[in-house]
Amino acid sequence: MIRARPANTPPHIFMKTHICMLGMIGWLLQCLPAKAAENAIPPFVAEGRLVTEQFRPDTNLNHRTEGSVVFLYSNGWWQVESSYRYMHRPSEGPFVENSMKIPDGTRSYTLFEGSTNRGMTMAMACPISFPLSGRTAMLTAWLGLCPYPELPLIDSKRIRRFNHLPDYRPKIFNAPENEAFYAVKYLTPENAFLSELVITNKGFAIDLNVGENGLEDEGIIRRYPPPFENGFTELHYKVIETTNLHGITFPLRAVCKRFTNWGAKDPGDPHMVLQSEFTVTRISFSEKDVARRIAAPAEMYAMDARPGVRSNYRVRDDQWKPVSDPEIKRRTRSAGQETERSEFHR
């Protein structure tokens, strides 16, 4: 229906109003398919095997880990856990890594089964939408099995890199030198799961230095030497095999590779330093399977790095509050006052 312009409305105002309305309608129509598609992926649990190999270009030593992975998904929430052993140290472990989406970020922890240390498990809460990128096993499973993954995209061409660092370091993560170019594809027709992701750095390396006390520094960013100063492909994730369940295309087998300039001579042929491959063995839509959550330690010591939080505290039953929660704000204020008193008495 075309509405006639009221007699007392200037033509230019009438036209601007209709242009704005058409723009809003177009934006809503663009958003509706994405929302409908998101709701089309039902809650599920996926289980599989995971093999990770690390290659040192300066030696003949290759480290290999083998283990299992479990991924849970429900209405945008996810949890992933990998349990693995080092094949050259079969008597140790297994090592368990777990990451989960929480309000305003993710939390991650590691368990060393068989360890005689009975200290409290430390959990890190970070303002990111993916597992710690240095934990390649979890990251590979997340890239493959998380529907509509929230990649750290900057715009249609740039992304923040999945650094191979042991923990979250905001100064590194948010640095301009940590930006990279990317190319991404999704499994059709749902476009829910990644099919391929290629990340190309801009020619900057991140080095960690270990001091006399055995602790690492925040990291140093430097330019790669020629001929790698303009960048090279440093991460390549690709689905190799798929399956169809309930009319949805799921990844069945995928590989994630990391590359470095060590031992390489050409930016077009970097050295593969790590390869992680997962194979899905079971996918369940059962309400009983989906309702269960992977059991975390009953109590953990939280190292909370989410924005505005400056305190460490205990978390019980893996229940995490948003940064806007009054209790979190109170803890932050108390921690700030304690820091001020400590600095005053120096």
VEXLUMSE-519367 format. One record per residue (C-alpha): x, y, z. Coordinates in nm, 4 decimals, always signed. Layout:
         xx         yy         zz
          X          Y          Z
...
//
This chain:
         xx         yy         zz
    +0.0000    +0.0000    +0.0000
    +0.1344    +0.3425    -0.0949
    +0.0392    +0.6141    +0.1502
    -0.0351    +0.9597    +0.0122
    +0.1688    +1.2503    +0.1457
    -0.0281    +1.4589    +0.3989
    -0.0995    +1.8041    +0.2690
    +0.0925    +1.9784    +0.5483
    +0.4098    +1.7632    +0.5135
    +0.6981    +1.9067    +0.3020
    +0.7959    +1.6703    +0.0167
    +1.1616    +1.6382    +0.1237
    +1.0670    +1.5357    +0.4805
    +0.8130    +1.2853    +0.3506
    +1.0720    +1.1265    +0.1197
    +1.3384    +1.1067    +0.3938
    +1.0925    +0.9374    +0.6277
    +1.0072    +0.6732    +0.3692
    +1.3756    +0.6138    +0.2859
    +1.4496    +0.5553    +0.6553
    +1.1552    +0.3173    +0.6852
    +1.2691    +0.1225    +0.3787
    +1.6222    +0.1054    +0.5199
    +1.4946    -0.0349    +0.8496
    +1.2799    -0.2914    +0.6694
    +1.5787    -0.3995    +0.4584
    +1.7972    -0.4359    +0.7681
    +1.5309    -0.6443    +0.9421
    +1.4929    -0.8696    +0.6384
    +1.8690    -0.9274    +0.6351
    +1.8715    -1.0191    +1.0040
    +1.5751    -1.2557    +0.9968
    +1.7415    -1.5367    +0.7964
    +2.0454    -1.5362    +1.0273
    +1.8268    -1.5613    +1.3355
    +1.6119    -1.8302    +1.1773
    +1.9234    -2.0233    +1.0795
    +2.0661    -1.9956    +1.4307
    +1.7496    -2.1441    +1.5755
    +1.7695    -2.4238    +1.3170
    +2.0675    -2.5852    +1.4937
    +1.9224    -2.7852    +1.7838
    +2.1161    -2.8547    +2.1055
    +2.3637    -3.1397    +2.0585
    +2.6630    -3.3225    +2.2041
    +2.9540    -3.4307    +1.9861
    +3.2317    -3.6714    +2.0838
    +3.5462    -3.7562    +1.8954
    +3.9160    -3.8335    +1.8781
    +4.1906    -3.5747    +1.8586
    +4.5520    -3.6147    +1.7441
    +4.7979    -3.3252    +1.7677
    +5.1543    -3.3269    +1.6387
    +5.4202    -3.0614    +1.6972
    +5.7200    -3.0359    +1.4664
    +6.0468    -2.8645    +1.5587
    +6.2226    -2.7446    +1.2436
    +6.5597    -2.7175    +1.4190
    +6.5562    -3.0768    +1.5481
    +6.4173    -3.4175    +1.4594
    +6.2005    -3.4249    +1.7725
    +5.8267    -3.4438    +1.7073
    +5.5775    -3.4453    +1.9930
    +5.2439    -3.6205    +1.9505
    +4.9371    -3.6207    +2.1722
    +4.6303    -3.8414    +2.1379
    +4.3031    -3.8188    +2.3215
    +3.9322    -3.7516    +2.3172
    +3.7171    -3.4415    +2.2871
    +3.3600    -3.3609    +2.3945
    +3.1659    -3.0585    +2.2702
    +2.8275    -2.9442    +2.4046
    +2.6074    -2.6819    +2.2392
    +2.2704    -2.5329    +2.3323
    +2.1174    -2.2068    +2.2065
    +2.4453    -2.0200    +2.1698
    +2.6090    -2.1650    +2.4831
    +2.8963    -2.4098    +2.4405
    +3.1473    -2.6137    +2.6388
    +3.4455    -2.8103    +2.5102
    +3.6815    -3.0505    +2.6867
    +3.9836    -3.2388    +2.5584
    +4.1636    -3.5176    +2.7445
    +4.4988    -3.6289    +2.6053
    +4.8367    -3.7923    +2.6710
    +5.1808    -3.7258    +2.5308
    +5.2865    -4.0339    +2.3403
    +5.6537    -3.9913    +2.4355
    +5.5501    -3.9727    +2.8058
    +5.2737    -4.2365    +2.8287
    +5.3035    -4.2724    +3.2072
    +5.1957    -3.9090    +3.2601
    +4.8442    -3.7710    +3.2470
    +4.5962    -3.7647    +3.1096
    +4.5864    -3.3862    +3.0844
    +4.2402    -3.2335    +3.0725
    +4.1630    -2.8920    +2.9231
    +3.8166    -2.7397    +2.9486
    +3.6675    -2.4169    +2.8163
    +3.3138    -2.2827    +2.8425
    +3.1178    -1.9768    +2.7365
    +3.0251    -1.7606    +3.0371
    +2.8708    -1.4147    +3.0679
    +3.0991    -1.1562    +2.9037
    +3.3596    -1.4084    +2.7915
    +3.4924    -1.7602    +2.8398
    +3.6537    -1.9508    +3.1246
    +3.9244    -2.2151    +3.0923
    +4.1065    -2.4525    +3.3255
    +4.3496    -2.7426    +3.3061
    +4.3587    -3.0567    +3.5196
    +4.6614    -3.2800    +3.5634
    +4.5131    -3.6170    +3.6521
    +4.7434    -3.8334    +3.8577
    +4.9156    -3.5311    +4.0100
    +4.9789    -3.5449    +4.3844
    +4.9250    -3.1693    +4.4103
    +4.5940    -3.1151    +4.5896
    +4.5856    -2.7380    +4.5473
    +4.2800    -2.5557    +4.4201
    +4.2255    -2.5586    +4.0429
    +4.2905    -2.2230    +3.8794
    +4.0410    -2.1025    +3.6202
    +4.0948    -1.8075    +3.3881
    +3.8036    -1.5891    +3.2751
    +3.8787    -1.3858    +2.9615
    +3.6829    -1.1346    +2.7497
    +3.7030    -1.3508    +2.4371
    +3.4447    -1.5597    +2.2538
    +3.6615    -1.8677    +2.1903
    +3.8901    -2.1039    +2.3877
    +4.2415    -1.9858    +2.4686
    +4.4065    -1.9989    +2.1279
    +4.7281    -2.1508    +2.2619
    +4.5273    -2.4622    +2.3580
    +4.5148    -2.5907    +2.0030
    +4.3214    -2.9089    +2.0835
    +4.0275    -2.7153    +2.2272
    +4.0518    -2.4453    +1.9617
    +4.0403    -2.7022    +1.6791
    +3.7309    -2.8685    +1.8244
    +3.5653    -2.5295    +1.8768
    +3.6412    -2.4131    +1.5225
    +3.4866    -2.7306    +1.3887
    +3.1868    -2.7892    +1.6113
    +3.0633    -2.4489    +1.7265
    +2.7678    -2.3298    +1.5165
    +2.8008    -1.9678    +1.4043
    +3.1363    -1.9277    +1.5849
    +3.2123    -1.5762    +1.7104
    +3.5464    -1.5278    +1.5410
    +3.7503    -1.2227    +1.6515
    +3.6684    -1.0383    +1.3306
    +3.7526    -0.6691    +1.2927
    +3.5852    -0.6182    +0.9552
    +3.5253    -0.8089    +0.6316
    +3.9008    -0.8523    +0.5720
    +4.0772    -0.8354    +0.9087
    +4.0798    -1.0608    +1.2139
    +4.2733    -1.0757    +1.5405
    +4.5168    -1.3652    +1.5304
    +4.4802    -1.6930    +1.7189
    +4.8179    -1.6565    +1.8890
    +4.9915    -1.9702    +2.0050
    +5.0291    -1.8309    +2.3593
    +4.9670    -2.0210    +2.6852
    +4.7168    -1.7672    +2.8199
    +4.5243    -1.4496    +2.7398
    +4.7403    -1.1377    +2.7060
    +4.5294    -0.8297    +2.6261
    +4.8212    -0.6063    +2.5272
    +4.9217    -0.8602    +2.2638
    +4.5705    -0.9551    +2.1551
    +4.4554    -0.5946    +2.1030
    +4.7794    -0.4637    +1.9482
    +4.7549    -0.3341    +1.5885
    +5.0372    -0.5720    +1.4942
    +4.8146    -0.8617    +1.5999
    +4.5744    -0.7922    +1.3154
    +4.5757    -1.0348    +1.0231
    +4.3919    -1.0993    +0.6985
    +4.1484    -1.3881    +0.6723
    +3.9414    -1.5907    +0.4286
    +3.6483    -1.7967    +0.5543
    +3.4005    -2.0482    +0.4121
    +3.1056    -2.2281    +0.5723
    +2.9420    -2.5655    +0.5171
    +2.6358    -2.5255    +0.2984
    +2.3435    -2.4975    +0.2917
    +2.3041    -2.3969    +0.6591
    +2.6244    -2.1863    +0.6737
    +2.6444    -2.2711    +1.0431
    +2.9748    -2.4603    +1.0693
    +3.3100    -2.3478    +0.9357
    +3.4325    -2.5223    +0.6243
    +3.7669    -2.3443    +0.5952
    +3.9529    -2.0613    +0.7667
    +4.2856    -1.9174    +0.6503
    +4.4678    -1.6515    +0.8542
    +4.7607    -1.4582    +0.7083
    +4.9671    -1.2404    +0.9401
    +5.1067    -0.8988    +0.8482
    +5.4684    -0.9853    +0.9108
    +5.4871    -0.9502    +1.2889
    +5.6172    -1.2127    +1.5318
    +5.5420    -1.2455    +1.9039
    +5.8269    -1.3563    +2.1278
    +5.8048    -1.4606    +2.4921
    +6.1082    -1.4181    +2.7151
    +6.1669    -1.6180    +3.0331
    +6.3336    -1.4333    +3.3191
    +6.5654    -1.5623    +3.5889
    +6.2632    -1.6306    +3.8068
    +6.1295    -1.8693    +3.5424
    +5.8320    -1.6450    +3.4583
    +5.7427    -1.5255    +3.1104
    +5.7098    -1.1581    +3.0217
    +5.4076    -1.0034    +2.8491
    +5.5575    -1.0724    +2.5093
    +5.7501    -0.8683    +2.2552
    +5.6219    -0.7879    +1.9058
    +5.8802    -0.7605    +1.6310
    +5.8878    -0.7588    +1.2528
    +5.9793    -1.0862    +1.0812
    +6.3076    -1.0698    +0.8875
    +6.3039    -1.0768    +0.5042
    +6.1528    -1.2378    +0.3077
    +5.8715    -1.2775    +0.5649
    +5.8338    -0.9105    +0.6611
    +5.5108    -0.8759    +0.4612
    +5.3457    -1.1797    +0.6205
    +5.2576    -1.5412    +0.5454
    +4.9822    -1.7938    +0.6183
    +5.0098    -1.8899    +0.9851
    +4.6864    -2.0855    +1.0422
    +4.4776    -2.3029    +0.8116
    +4.1673    -2.4878    +0.9312
    +3.9792    -2.7098    +0.6871
    +3.6988    -2.9665    +0.7002
    +3.7964    -3.2860    +0.5197
    +3.4808    -3.4933    +0.5611
    +3.1174    -3.4187    +0.6495
    +2.8012    -3.6044    +0.7470
    +2.4306    -3.5180    +0.7460
    +2.2141    -3.5625    +1.0550
    +1.8577    -3.4337    +1.0926
    +1.9057    -3.2522    +0.7647
    +2.2073    -3.0587    +0.8996
    +2.5581    -3.0774    +0.7537
    +2.8077    -3.1491    +1.0339
    +3.1863    -3.1705    +1.0075
    +3.3068    -3.5263    +1.0537
    +3.6819    -3.4774    +1.0152
    +3.8884    -3.1586    +1.0114
    +4.2496    -3.0443    +1.0361
    +4.4007    -2.7290    +1.1845
    +4.7587    -2.6405    +1.0895
    +4.9922    -2.3723    +1.2266
    +5.2915    -2.2420    +1.0331
    +5.6120    -2.0550    +1.1097
    +5.9037    -1.9028    +0.9207
    +6.1532    -2.1248    +1.1062
    +6.3493    -2.3269    +0.8556
    +6.1488    -2.1839    +0.5656
    +6.2889    -1.9851    +0.2744
    +5.9746    -1.8718    +0.0934
    +5.6676    -1.6915    +0.2425
    +5.4573    -1.9007    +0.0081
    +5.5879    -2.2204    +0.1650
    +5.6114    -2.1707    +0.5448
    +5.7112    -2.4537    +0.7772
    +5.4256    -2.6447    +0.9452
    +5.4964    -2.6399    +1.3177
    +5.1730    -2.7980    +1.4454
    +4.8876    -3.0089    +1.3117
    +4.5724    -3.0970    +1.5043
    +4.3155    -3.3340    +1.3547
    +3.9812    -3.4315    +1.5053
    +3.7411    -3.7038    +1.3986
    +3.3818    -3.7015    +1.5228
    +3.2670    -4.0433    +1.6414
    +2.9243    -3.9592    +1.7854
    +2.6655    -3.6792    +1.7685
    +2.3600    -3.6915    +1.9933
    +2.0498    -3.4738    +2.0097
    +1.9145    -3.6630    +2.3128
    +1.7755    -3.4329    +2.5831
    +1.9466    -3.6464    +2.8459
    +2.2869    -3.6061    +2.6794
    +2.2405    -3.2355    +2.6130
    +2.1213    -3.1608    +2.9677
    +2.4393    -3.2918    +3.1253
    +2.7323    -3.0593    +3.1699
    +3.0913    -3.1697    +3.1992
    +3.1668    -3.1755    +3.5701
    +3.4141    -2.9098    +3.6804
    +3.5930    -2.9023    +4.0167
    +3.3486    -2.8058    +4.2921
    +3.5570    -2.4998    +4.3754
    +3.8071    -2.3082    +4.1619
    +4.0244    -2.0017    +4.2082
    +3.9200    -1.7480    +3.9448
    +4.1737    -1.5275    +3.7679
    +3.9220    -1.2887    +3.6157
    +4.0508    -1.0767    +3.3254
    +3.7141    -0.9614    +3.1959
    +3.6748    -0.5829    +3.1418
    +3.6342    -0.3857    +3.4631
    +3.7169    -0.6810    +3.6894
    +4.0350    -0.6460    +3.8945
    +4.0001    -0.9191    +4.1503
    +4.0648    -1.2888    +4.1990
    +3.8129    -1.4953    +4.3916
    +3.6661    -1.8405    +4.4461
    +3.4000    -1.9820    +4.2165
    +3.1751    -2.2646    +4.3294
    +2.9964    -2.5171    +4.1076
    +3.1296    -2.3425    +3.7935
    +2.8710    -2.0647    +3.8315
    +3.0007    -1.7413    +3.6793
    +2.8368    -1.4009    +3.7147
    +2.8408    -1.1179    +3.4585
    +3.0756    -0.8253    +3.5178
    +2.7711    -0.6078    +3.5908
    +2.6770    -0.8222    +3.8919
    +2.6845    -0.6225    +4.2192
    +2.8980    -0.8853    +4.3917
    +3.1609    -0.8721    +4.1155
    +3.1637    -0.4908    +4.1364
    +3.2033    -0.5043    +4.5147
    +3.4984    -0.7420    +4.4847
    +3.6604    -0.5125    +4.2275
    +3.6198    -0.2064    +4.4493
    +3.7641    -0.3936    +4.7472
    +4.0609    -0.5123    +4.5413
    +4.1252    -0.1570    +4.4206
    +4.1170    -0.0174    +4.7739
    +4.3544    -0.2898    +4.8924
    +4.5959    -0.2046    +4.6111
    +4.5856    +0.1649    +4.7002
    +4.6610    +0.0885    +5.0672
    +4.9521    -0.1352    +4.9691
    +5.1030    +0.1325    +4.7453
    +5.0526    +0.4001    +5.0167
    +5.2531    +0.1989    +5.2739
    +5.5487    +0.1260    +5.0451
//
